[in-house]
Amino acid sequence: MSKKKILLVDDEPALTRMLRLNLEQTGRYEVREENRGADALRAAREFRPDLIFLDVMMPDMGGDEIAEQLKQDPELSKIKYAFLTAIVTKRETGAGAAQISGEIFIAKPVKRDELLAAVQELLGE
């Protein structure tokens, strides 16, 4: 069974490192980190992830901008994505992922179990 690929895009290197380690420890995922929003599309083209986690607010390019460009690019439009954010609270999203205006959001801080449950749901595992 080949590993699913996940791209983590967040301007906090400590967060992407922790999420990557949590995902890789399962043995089921190959994970790449990007800490600049502007590098996310290039990384998506090179890495061809099955799923991208996007931080909503980053200094150079926000997750919403990246998501819009993903949708408009025929090569990348099939990639699933979800937003990581501190803008919404755990109370608003519950335990795990929640849909807000048709988009999937996961509230920070993200716990390991929540992350893995969201990945399984998003990838249909």
CNS distance restraints for C-alpha pairs under 8 A (distance, minus, plus):
assign (resid   2 and name CA) (resid  28 and name CA) 7.95 0.50 0.50
assign (resid   3 and name CA) (resid  27 and name CA) 7.81 0.50 0.50
assign (resid   3 and name CA) (resid  28 and name CA) 5.14 0.50 0.50
assign (resid   3 and name CA) (resid  29 and name CA) 4.89 0.50 0.50
assign (resid   3 and name CA) (resid  30 and name CA) 5.96 0.50 0.50
assign (resid   4 and name CA) (resid  28 and name CA) 6.60 0.50 0.50
assign (resid   4 and name CA) (resid  29 and name CA) 4.91 0.50 0.50
assign (resid   4 and name CA) (resid  30 and name CA) 6.12 0.50 0.50
assign (resid   4 and name CA) (resid  49 and name CA) 7.43 0.50 0.50
assign (resid   4 and name CA) (resid  50 and name CA) 6.19 0.50 0.50
assign (resid   5 and name CA) (resid  29 and name CA) 5.71 0.50 0.50
assign (resid   5 and name CA) (resid  30 and name CA) 4.78 0.50 0.50
assign (resid   5 and name CA) (resid  31 and name CA) 5.81 0.50 0.50
assign (resid   5 and name CA) (resid  32 and name CA) 7.94 0.50 0.50
assign (resid   5 and name CA) (resid  47 and name CA) 7.79 0.50 0.50
assign (resid   5 and name CA) (resid  48 and name CA) 7.35 0.50 0.50
assign (resid   5 and name CA) (resid  49 and name CA) 4.54 0.50 0.50
assign (resid   5 and name CA) (resid  50 and name CA) 5.24 0.50 0.50
assign (resid   5 and name CA) (resid  51 and name CA) 6.66 0.50 0.50
assign (resid   6 and name CA) (resid  29 and name CA) 6.84 0.50 0.50
assign (resid   6 and name CA) (resid  30 and name CA) 6.27 0.50 0.50
assign (resid   6 and name CA) (resid  31 and name CA) 4.85 0.50 0.50
assign (resid   6 and name CA) (resid  32 and name CA) 6.48 0.50 0.50
assign (resid   6 and name CA) (resid  49 and name CA) 5.18 0.50 0.50
assign (resid   6 and name CA) (resid  50 and name CA) 5.99 0.50 0.50
assign (resid   6 and name CA) (resid  51 and name CA) 4.93 0.50 0.50
assign (resid   6 and name CA) (resid  52 and name CA) 5.69 0.50 0.50
assign (resid   6 and name CA) (resid  53 and name CA) 7.68 0.50 0.50
assign (resid   7 and name CA) (resid  31 and name CA) 5.83 0.50 0.50
assign (resid   7 and name CA) (resid  32 and name CA) 4.96 0.50 0.50
assign (resid   7 and name CA) (resid  33 and name CA) 5.92 0.50 0.50
assign (resid   7 and name CA) (resid  34 and name CA) 7.51 0.50 0.50
assign (resid   7 and name CA) (resid  43 and name CA) 7.98 0.50 0.50
assign (resid   7 and name CA) (resid  44 and name CA) 7.33 0.50 0.50
assign (resid   7 and name CA) (resid  47 and name CA) 7.98 0.50 0.50
assign (resid   7 and name CA) (resid  49 and name CA) 6.02 0.50 0.50
assign (resid   7 and name CA) (resid  51 and name CA) 6.39 0.50 0.50
assign (resid   7 and name CA) (resid  52 and name CA) 4.67 0.50 0.50
assign (resid   7 and name CA) (resid  53 and name CA) 6.34 0.50 0.50
assign (resid   8 and name CA) (resid  16 and name CA) 6.16 0.50 0.50
assign (resid   8 and name CA) (resid  19 and name CA) 7.98 0.50 0.50
assign (resid   8 and name CA) (resid  20 and name CA) 7.64 0.50 0.50
assign (resid   8 and name CA) (resid  31 and name CA) 7.39 0.50 0.50
assign (resid   8 and name CA) (resid  32 and name CA) 6.23 0.50 0.50
assign (resid   8 and name CA) (resid  33 and name CA) 4.83 0.50 0.50
assign (resid   8 and name CA) (resid  34 and name CA) 6.16 0.50 0.50
assign (resid   8 and name CA) (resid  52 and name CA) 5.91 0.50 0.50
assign (resid   8 and name CA) (resid  53 and name CA) 4.99 0.50 0.50
assign (resid   8 and name CA) (resid  54 and name CA) 6.55 0.50 0.50
assign (resid   9 and name CA) (resid  16 and name CA) 7.27 0.50 0.50
assign (resid   9 and name CA) (resid  33 and name CA) 6.11 0.50 0.50
assign (resid   9 and name CA) (resid  34 and name CA) 4.88 0.50 0.50
assign (resid   9 and name CA) (resid  35 and name CA) 5.73 0.50 0.50
assign (resid   9 and name CA) (resid  36 and name CA) 7.05 0.50 0.50
assign (resid   9 and name CA) (resid  37 and name CA) 6.57 0.50 0.50
assign (resid   9 and name CA) (resid  40 and name CA) 6.57 0.50 0.50
assign (resid   9 and name CA) (resid  52 and name CA) 7.35 0.50 0.50
assign (resid   9 and name CA) (resid  53 and name CA) 5.97 0.50 0.50
assign (resid   9 and name CA) (resid  54 and name CA) 4.98 0.50 0.50
assign (resid   9 and name CA) (resid  55 and name CA) 6.10 0.50 0.50
assign (resid  10 and name CA) (resid  15 and name CA) 7.52 0.50 0.50
assign (resid  10 and name CA) (resid  16 and name CA) 6.44 0.50 0.50
assign (resid  10 and name CA) (resid  34 and name CA) 6.62 0.50 0.50
assign (resid  10 and name CA) (resid  35 and name CA) 5.05 0.50 0.50
assign (resid  10 and name CA) (resid  36 and name CA) 6.88 0.50 0.50
assign (resid  10 and name CA) (resid  37 and name CA) 7.23 0.50 0.50
assign (resid  10 and name CA) (resid  54 and name CA) 6.34 0.50 0.50
assign (resid  10 and name CA) (resid  55 and name CA) 4.92 0.50 0.50
assign (resid  10 and name CA) (resid  58 and name CA) 7.04 0.50 0.50
assign (resid  11 and name CA) (resid  34 and name CA) 7.77 0.50 0.50
assign (resid  11 and name CA) (resid  35 and name CA) 4.41 0.50 0.50
assign (resid  11 and name CA) (resid  36 and name CA) 5.82 0.50 0.50
assign (resid  11 and name CA) (resid  37 and name CA) 7.49 0.50 0.50
assign (resid  11 and name CA) (resid  55 and name CA) 7.52 0.50 0.50
assign (resid  11 and name CA) (resid  58 and name CA) 5.91 0.50 0.50
assign (resid  11 and name CA) (resid  59 and name CA) 7.69 0.50 0.50
assign (resid  12 and name CA) (resid  16 and name CA) 6.55 0.50 0.50
assign (resid  12 and name CA) (resid  35 and name CA) 6.52 0.50 0.50
assign (resid  13 and name CA) (resid  17 and name CA) 5.99 0.50 0.50
assign (resid  13 and name CA) (resid  35 and name CA) 6.17 0.50 0.50
assign (resid  14 and name CA) (resid  18 and name CA) 6.18 0.50 0.50
assign (resid  15 and name CA) (resid  19 and name CA) 6.14 0.50 0.50
assign (resid  16 and name CA) (resid  20 and name CA) 5.91 0.50 0.50
assign (resid  16 and name CA) (resid  33 and name CA) 6.13 0.50 0.50
assign (resid  16 and name CA) (resid  34 and name CA) 7.88 0.50 0.50
assign (resid  16 and name CA) (resid  35 and name CA) 7.79 0.50 0.50
assign (resid  17 and name CA) (resid  21 and name CA) 6.18 0.50 0.50
assign (resid  17 and name CA) (resid  33 and name CA) 7.42 0.50 0.50
assign (resid  18 and name CA) (resid  22 and name CA) 6.23 0.50 0.50
assign (resid  19 and name CA) (resid  23 and name CA) 6.19 0.50 0.50
assign (resid  19 and name CA) (resid 112 and name CA) 7.71 0.50 0.50
assign (resid  19 and name CA) (resid 115 and name CA) 7.96 0.50 0.50
assign (resid  20 and name CA) (resid  24 and name CA) 5.98 0.50 0.50
assign (resid  20 and name CA) (resid  31 and name CA) 5.92 0.50 0.50
assign (resid  20 and name CA) (resid  32 and name CA) 7.33 0.50 0.50
assign (resid  20 and name CA) (resid  33 and name CA) 7.41 0.50 0.50
assign (resid  21 and name CA) (resid  25 and name CA) 5.97 0.50 0.50
assign (resid  22 and name CA) (resid  26 and name CA) 7.19 0.50 0.50
assign (resid  22 and name CA) (resid 112 and name CA) 6.40 0.50 0.50
assign (resid  23 and name CA) (resid  27 and name CA) 7.63 0.50 0.50
assign (resid  23 and name CA) (resid  28 and name CA) 7.59 0.50 0.50
assign (resid  23 and name CA) (resid  29 and name CA) 6.16 0.50 0.50
assign (resid  23 and name CA) (resid  30 and name CA) 8.00 0.50 0.50
assign (resid  23 and name CA) (resid  31 and name CA) 7.35 0.50 0.50
assign (resid  23 and name CA) (resid 116 and name CA) 7.21 0.50 0.50
assign (resid  24 and name CA) (resid  28 and name CA) 6.81 0.50 0.50
assign (resid  24 and name CA) (resid  29 and name CA) 5.57 0.50 0.50
assign (resid  24 and name CA) (resid  30 and name CA) 6.48 0.50 0.50
assign (resid  24 and name CA) (resid  31 and name CA) 6.85 0.50 0.50
assign (resid  32 and name CA) (resid  47 and name CA) 7.89 0.50 0.50
assign (resid  34 and name CA) (resid  39 and name CA) 6.68 0.50 0.50
assign (resid  34 and name CA) (resid  40 and name CA) 6.38 0.50 0.50
assign (resid  34 and name CA) (resid  43 and name CA) 7.59 0.50 0.50
assign (resid  35 and name CA) (resid  39 and name CA) 7.83 0.50 0.50
assign (resid  36 and name CA) (resid  40 and name CA) 6.93 0.50 0.50
assign (resid  36 and name CA) (resid  58 and name CA) 7.57 0.50 0.50
assign (resid  36 and name CA) (resid  60 and name CA) 6.90 0.50 0.50
assign (resid  36 and name CA) (resid  61 and name CA) 7.57 0.50 0.50
assign (resid  37 and name CA) (resid  58 and name CA) 6.65 0.50 0.50
assign (resid  37 and name CA) (resid  60 and name CA) 6.12 0.50 0.50
assign (resid  37 and name CA) (resid  61 and name CA) 4.82 0.50 0.50
assign (resid  37 and name CA) (resid  62 and name CA) 6.38 0.50 0.50
assign (resid  37 and name CA) (resid  63 and name CA) 7.13 0.50 0.50
assign (resid  37 and name CA) (resid  66 and name CA) 7.25 0.50 0.50
assign (resid  38 and name CA) (resid  60 and name CA) 6.51 0.50 0.50
assign (resid  38 and name CA) (resid  61 and name CA) 5.79 0.50 0.50
assign (resid  39 and name CA) (resid  43 and name CA) 6.15 0.50 0.50
assign (resid  40 and name CA) (resid  44 and name CA) 6.06 0.50 0.50
assign (resid  40 and name CA) (resid  66 and name CA) 7.29 0.50 0.50
assign (resid  41 and name CA) (resid  45 and name CA) 6.26 0.50 0.50
assign (resid  41 and name CA) (resid  66 and name CA) 7.14 0.50 0.50
assign (resid  41 and name CA) (resid  69 and name CA) 7.98 0.50 0.50
assign (resid  41 and name CA) (resid  70 and name CA) 7.42 0.50 0.50
assign (resid  42 and name CA) (resid  46 and name CA) 6.28 0.50 0.50
assign (resid  43 and name CA) (resid  47 and name CA) 5.74 0.50 0.50
assign (resid  43 and name CA) (resid  48 and name CA) 7.85 0.50 0.50
assign (resid  44 and name CA) (resid  48 and name CA) 5.26 0.50 0.50
assign (resid  44 and name CA) (resid  49 and name CA) 6.25 0.50 0.50
assign (resid  44 and name CA) (resid  76 and name CA) 7.40 0.50 0.50
assign (resid  45 and name CA) (resid  75 and name CA) 7.79 0.50 0.50
assign (resid  45 and name CA) (resid  76 and name CA) 7.22 0.50 0.50
assign (resid  49 and name CA) (resid  79 and name CA) 6.92 0.50 0.50
assign (resid  50 and name CA) (resid  79 and name CA) 5.68 0.50 0.50
assign (resid  50 and name CA) (resid  80 and name CA) 6.37 0.50 0.50
assign (resid  50 and name CA) (resid 123 and name CA) 7.56 0.50 0.50
assign (resid  51 and name CA) (resid  79 and name CA) 5.95 0.50 0.50
assign (resid  51 and name CA) (resid  80 and name CA) 4.81 0.50 0.50
assign (resid  51 and name CA) (resid  81 and name CA) 5.33 0.50 0.50
assign (resid  51 and name CA) (resid  82 and name CA) 7.88 0.50 0.50
assign (resid  51 and name CA) (resid 122 and name CA) 7.78 0.50 0.50
assign (resid  51 and name CA) (resid 123 and name CA) 7.39 0.50 0.50
assign (resid  52 and name CA) (resid  79 and name CA) 7.37 0.50 0.50
assign (resid  52 and name CA) (resid  80 and name CA) 6.37 0.50 0.50
assign (resid  52 and name CA) (resid  81 and name CA) 4.53 0.50 0.50
assign (resid  52 and name CA) (resid  82 and name CA) 6.46 0.50 0.50
assign (resid  53 and name CA) (resid  81 and name CA) 5.69 0.50 0.50
assign (resid  53 and name CA) (resid  82 and name CA) 5.05 0.50 0.50
assign (resid  53 and name CA) (resid  83 and name CA) 5.62 0.50 0.50
assign (resid  53 and name CA) (resid  84 and name CA) 6.36 0.50 0.50
assign (resid  54 and name CA) (resid  63 and name CA) 5.05 0.50 0.50
assign (resid  54 and name CA) (resid  66 and name CA) 7.96 0.50 0.50
assign (resid  54 and name CA) (resid  81 and name CA) 7.16 0.50 0.50
assign (resid  54 and name CA) (resid  82 and name CA) 6.19 0.50 0.50
assign (resid  54 and name CA) (resid  83 and name CA) 4.70 0.50 0.50
assign (resid  54 and name CA) (resid  84 and name CA) 5.70 0.50 0.50
assign (resid  55 and name CA) (resid  62 and name CA) 7.00 0.50 0.50
assign (resid  55 and name CA) (resid  63 and name CA) 5.31 0.50 0.50
assign (resid  55 and name CA) (resid  83 and name CA) 5.68 0.50 0.50
assign (resid  55 and name CA) (resid  84 and name CA) 4.73 0.50 0.50
assign (resid  55 and name CA) (resid  85 and name CA) 5.78 0.50 0.50
assign (resid  56 and name CA) (resid  62 and name CA) 5.35 0.50 0.50
assign (resid  56 and name CA) (resid  63 and name CA) 4.32 0.50 0.50
assign (resid  56 and name CA) (resid  64 and name CA) 6.18 0.50 0.50
assign (resid  56 and name CA) (resid  83 and name CA) 6.11 0.50 0.50
assign (resid  56 and name CA) (resid  84 and name CA) 6.36 0.50 0.50
assign (resid  56 and name CA) (resid  85 and name CA) 5.68 0.50 0.50
assign (resid  57 and name CA) (resid  61 and name CA) 7.70 0.50 0.50
assign (resid  57 and name CA) (resid  62 and name CA) 4.97 0.50 0.50
assign (resid  57 and name CA) (resid  63 and name CA) 6.48 0.50 0.50
assign (resid  57 and name CA) (resid  85 and name CA) 7.48 0.50 0.50
assign (resid  58 and name CA) (resid  62 and name CA) 5.01 0.50 0.50
assign (resid  58 and name CA) (resid  63 and name CA) 7.34 0.50 0.50
assign (resid  61 and name CA) (resid  65 and name CA) 6.53 0.50 0.50
assign (resid  61 and name CA) (resid  66 and name CA) 7.16 0.50 0.50
assign (resid  62 and name CA) (resid  66 and name CA) 6.51 0.50 0.50
assign (resid  63 and name CA) (resid  67 and name CA) 6.01 0.50 0.50
assign (resid  63 and name CA) (resid  83 and name CA) 7.01 0.50 0.50
assign (resid  64 and name CA) (resid  68 and name CA) 6.20 0.50 0.50
assign (resid  65 and name CA) (resid  69 and name CA) 6.35 0.50 0.50
assign (resid  66 and name CA) (resid  70 and name CA) 6.16 0.50 0.50
assign (resid  67 and name CA) (resid  71 and name CA) 6.25 0.50 0.50
assign (resid  67 and name CA) (resid  81 and name CA) 7.57 0.50 0.50
assign (resid  68 and name CA) (resid  72 and name CA) 6.39 0.50 0.50
assign (resid  69 and name CA) (resid  73 and name CA) 6.19 0.50 0.50
assign (resid  70 and name CA) (resid  76 and name CA) 5.34 0.50 0.50
assign (resid  70 and name CA) (resid  77 and name CA) 5.21 0.50 0.50
assign (resid  70 and name CA) (resid  79 and name CA) 7.68 0.50 0.50
assign (resid  71 and name CA) (resid  76 and name CA) 6.93 0.50 0.50
assign (resid  71 and name CA) (resid  77 and name CA) 4.45 0.50 0.50
assign (resid  71 and name CA) (resid  78 and name CA) 7.73 0.50 0.50
assign (resid  72 and name CA) (resid  76 and name CA) 7.93 0.50 0.50
assign (resid  72 and name CA) (resid  77 and name CA) 6.39 0.50 0.50
assign (resid  73 and name CA) (resid  77 and name CA) 5.56 0.50 0.50
assign (resid  74 and name CA) (resid  78 and name CA) 7.89 0.50 0.50
assign (resid  80 and name CA) (resid 122 and name CA) 7.31 0.50 0.50
assign (resid  80 and name CA) (resid 123 and name CA) 7.90 0.50 0.50
assign (resid  81 and name CA) (resid 104 and name CA) 7.72 0.50 0.50
assign (resid  82 and name CA) (resid 103 and name CA) 7.10 0.50 0.50
assign (resid  82 and name CA) (resid 104 and name CA) 4.99 0.50 0.50
assign (resid  82 and name CA) (resid 105 and name CA) 5.82 0.50 0.50
assign (resid  82 and name CA) (resid 106 and name CA) 7.34 0.50 0.50
assign (resid  83 and name CA) (resid 103 and name CA) 7.78 0.50 0.50
assign (resid  83 and name CA) (resid 104 and name CA) 6.12 0.50 0.50
assign (resid  83 and name CA) (resid 105 and name CA) 4.68 0.50 0.50
assign (resid  83 and name CA) (resid 106 and name CA) 6.09 0.50 0.50
assign (resid  84 and name CA) (resid 105 and name CA) 5.95 0.50 0.50
assign (resid  84 and name CA) (resid 106 and name CA) 4.97 0.50 0.50
assign (resid  84 and name CA) (resid 107 and name CA) 5.97 0.50 0.50
assign (resid  84 and name CA) (resid 108 and name CA) 6.43 0.50 0.50
assign (resid  85 and name CA) (resid 105 and name CA) 7.03 0.50 0.50
assign (resid  85 and name CA) (resid 106 and name CA) 6.36 0.50 0.50
assign (resid  85 and name CA) (resid 107 and name CA) 5.15 0.50 0.50
assign (resid  85 and name CA) (resid 108 and name CA) 5.48 0.50 0.50
assign (resid  86 and name CA) (resid 107 and name CA) 5.63 0.50 0.50
assign (resid  86 and name CA) (resid 108 and name CA) 4.98 0.50 0.50
assign (resid  86 and name CA) (resid 109 and name CA) 7.37 0.50 0.50
assign (resid  87 and name CA) (resid 107 and name CA) 7.48 0.50 0.50
assign (resid  88 and name CA) (resid  92 and name CA) 6.28 0.50 0.50
assign (resid  88 and name CA) (resid  93 and name CA) 7.21 0.50 0.50
assign (resid  88 and name CA) (resid 105 and name CA) 7.92 0.50 0.50
assign (resid  88 and name CA) (resid 107 and name CA) 5.78 0.50 0.50
assign (resid  89 and name CA) (resid  93 and name CA) 6.44 0.50 0.50
assign (resid  89 and name CA) (resid 107 and name CA) 5.61 0.50 0.50
assign (resid  89 and name CA) (resid 108 and name CA) 7.56 0.50 0.50
assign (resid  90 and name CA) (resid  94 and name CA) 5.32 0.50 0.50
assign (resid  90 and name CA) (resid  95 and name CA) 6.76 0.50 0.50
assign (resid  90 and name CA) (resid 107 and name CA) 5.60 0.50 0.50
assign (resid  90 and name CA) (resid 108 and name CA) 7.68 0.50 0.50
assign (resid  92 and name CA) (resid  98 and name CA) 7.92 0.50 0.50
assign (resid  93 and name CA) (resid  97 and name CA) 6.11 0.50 0.50
assign (resid  93 and name CA) (resid  98 and name CA) 4.84 0.50 0.50
assign (resid  93 and name CA) (resid  99 and name CA) 7.81 0.50 0.50
assign (resid  93 and name CA) (resid 105 and name CA) 7.29 0.50 0.50
assign (resid  93 and name CA) (resid 106 and name CA) 6.80 0.50 0.50
assign (resid  93 and name CA) (resid 107 and name CA) 6.67 0.50 0.50
assign (resid  94 and name CA) (resid  98 and name CA) 7.17 0.50 0.50
assign (resid  95 and name CA) (resid 114 and name CA) 6.53 0.50 0.50
assign (resid  96 and name CA) (resid 106 and name CA) 6.13 0.50 0.50
assign (resid  96 and name CA) (resid 107 and name CA) 7.71 0.50 0.50
assign (resid  96 and name CA) (resid 114 and name CA) 4.78 0.50 0.50
assign (resid  96 and name CA) (resid 115 and name CA) 7.07 0.50 0.50
assign (resid  96 and name CA) (resid 117 and name CA) 6.98 0.50 0.50
assign (resid  96 and name CA) (resid 118 and name CA) 6.11 0.50 0.50
assign (resid  97 and name CA) (resid 104 and name CA) 6.27 0.50 0.50
assign (resid  97 and name CA) (resid 105 and name CA) 5.56 0.50 0.50
assign (resid  97 and name CA) (resid 106 and name CA) 4.77 0.50 0.50
assign (resid  97 and name CA) (resid 107 and name CA) 7.68 0.50 0.50
assign (resid  97 and name CA) (resid 114 and name CA) 7.74 0.50 0.50
assign (resid  97 and name CA) (resid 118 and name CA) 5.86 0.50 0.50
assign (resid  98 and name CA) (resid 104 and name CA) 5.51 0.50 0.50
assign (resid  98 and name CA) (resid 105 and name CA) 5.38 0.50 0.50
assign (resid  98 and name CA) (resid 106 and name CA) 6.58 0.50 0.50
assign (resid  99 and name CA) (resid 103 and name CA) 5.21 0.50 0.50
assign (resid  99 and name CA) (resid 104 and name CA) 4.47 0.50 0.50
assign (resid  99 and name CA) (resid 105 and name CA) 6.12 0.50 0.50
assign (resid 100 and name CA) (resid 104 and name CA) 6.39 0.50 0.50
assign (resid 100 and name CA) (resid 105 and name CA) 6.95 0.50 0.50
assign (resid 106 and name CA) (resid 110 and name CA) 7.30 0.50 0.50
assign (resid 110 and name CA) (resid 114 and name CA) 6.50 0.50 0.50
assign (resid 110 and name CA) (resid 115 and name CA) 6.34 0.50 0.50
assign (resid 111 and name CA) (resid 115 and name CA) 6.16 0.50 0.50
assign (resid 112 and name CA) (resid 116 and name CA) 6.22 0.50 0.50
assign (resid 113 and name CA) (resid 117 and name CA) 6.05 0.50 0.50
assign (resid 114 and name CA) (resid 118 and name CA) 6.06 0.50 0.50
assign (resid 115 and name CA) (resid 119 and name CA) 6.18 0.50 0.50
assign (resid 116 and name CA) (resid 120 and name CA) 6.16 0.50 0.50
assign (resid 117 and name CA) (resid 121 and name CA) 6.15 0.50 0.50
assign (resid 118 and name CA) (resid 122 and name CA) 5.98 0.50 0.50
assign (resid 119 and name CA) (resid 123 and name CA) 5.97 0.50 0.50
assign (resid 120 and name CA) (resid 124 and name CA) 5.76 0.50 0.50
assign (resid 120 and name CA) (resid 125 and name CA) 4.80 0.50 0.50
assign (resid 121 and name CA) (resid 125 and name CA) 6.38 0.50 0.50
